[in-house]
């Protein structure tokens, strides 16, 4: 179960599979803005990172 201090993301793994990952939210700093991303696109650029242990997608949509 996800708690308010976590975010859910889809991430690549070293075996090349994509899996759901829970990450801890970081506090928003004094000179930062928090944006709630509800959707994110995955494109061909992400294929370069499919074997890395990282969150995929970089074309985010925010909720208003």
Beta strands, then each sheet from edge to edge (+ up, - down):
strand 1: 6-12
strand 2: 18-24
strand 3: 37-41
strand 4: 59-62
sheet 1: 1+ 2-
sheet 2: 3+ 4-
end
